[in-house]
Amino acid sequence: MAVESEPRNAGRRIITQEEAEAIAAKARPDQSPPTRRRRIKVTRREALVYALAGSTALVLATGGAALVQPDPSTDPFLSSFTPEVIQENVPGGFAYPRFKAGEFGGQFTVARKAGEYTAAEAPDLNATGKFYVVKVDDPVPTLEGVVAQQGIQAIYQVCTHLGCLIPFQAAENRFICPCHGSTFERNSDYVRGPAARNLDQFVVEVGDDGTIVVDTGKRRTGLPA
């Protein structure tokens, strides 16, 4: 006759992990109880947020480093071993790009002299520089003050409403935007339309010989309409 074996844990009481830790703590009162490691669960959304935050921080750090990088053209040590092509094209200091003369953002030397312009003629468009050169009897100030010299203004070609390129209508003797009809006098002064301010202007310098230099990197905001 077969004898049934007793259950493996017969006569024994199964205790929980917490009870086992309590018994161990009583046996060794001089030791601190073991600490449990909590497993941190990261959801997919949280992982994307962390990744985006890290990428943003990296971009900001890179941009901040560019803002304070030394300028090879003004640093004697760097200029001693930096090729001229890099000095001319790589921004330094506050990292503003260096635009070459004759390209938008840089300086333009106008072909005509200041004395060759009259207050009766239509504004002279420089398409590359996106500005009109105009001789006026009553220069219009900007938020930064009057930027015209000897009555010469350089008016930004972009409408102050939504940024359309604005032509000069000789028949009306005014700038009239083809997009939404904002209208300005030939001296940049607002007349009518949805635009909120006068046309913007660029800084103009007129030399002793009448040479006109327009700095398209220095735009001055038109006064509110």
Residue, then its C-alpha position, 0 to 999 in steps of 0.5 A: m500500500a502506497v504511503e502518501s508523502e506529506p506536503r512539502n511545506a507541511g508544518r511550515r508557515i509561509i511568511t511575506q517579504e515584509e515579515a522576513e524583513a521585520i525578523a531580520a531587523k530584530a535579529r540585527p538591530d544595529q543594521s539599518p533596514p534594507t531600502r527598496r528600489r522603486r522602479i520608475k516607469v516612463t510613459r511614451r509621452e514623457a519620453l518624448v517630452y524629455a527628448l524635446a526638452g533635451s534637444t531644445a537645451l542643446v540648441l539653446a546652448t549651441g546658440g549661446a556659445a555662438l553669441v560669445q565666440p571670439d571674432p577672428s577679425t578683431d582678435p589679434f591672436l585668432s587673426s594670426f592663424t585664421p584664414e582671411v576667407i573665414q574672417e570675412n564670412v564667419p560671424g563672431g562676437f555677437a554672431y550677427p552675420r556679416f553681409k557683403a556690400g551690395e547684398f541685402g543686409g549690407q551696405f549699398t552705394v547708390a550709383r547716382k549722387a544726392g544732387e542728381y535727385t529732385a523732389a519731383e521725380a519718382p522714387d528710384l528702386n533698388a530691387t536687390g536692396k529692396f529700397y527706394v531712394v527718394k528726395v523729399d522736401d519734408p523727411v518723415p521721421t521714424l521711431e528712432g528719429v530722422v534718418a534722411q540726409q540732405g533730404i534723401q530717404a531710403i524707404y523699405q520696399v515692404c508694406t507694413h501691413l503683411g509684408c507685400l512688396i509695394p510699388f510706386q504708382a507714378a499716376e497717384n504719386r504714392f506707394i500703393c500696396p497691390c495686396h490690400g490697398s495700403t497707401f503711403e505718400r512718396n516720403s513714406d507717410y501713411v495715407r490709408g488702408p490696413a497698415a498700422r504704421n508708416l513705411d520703414q526706412f533704412v539709414v542713409e549716409v551722404g558723403d561730402d561728394g554726394t555719394i549715397v550709402v544705404d545700410t540695409g542692416k539698419r532698418r528704422t521702424g515707421l511711426p504708427a499711423 
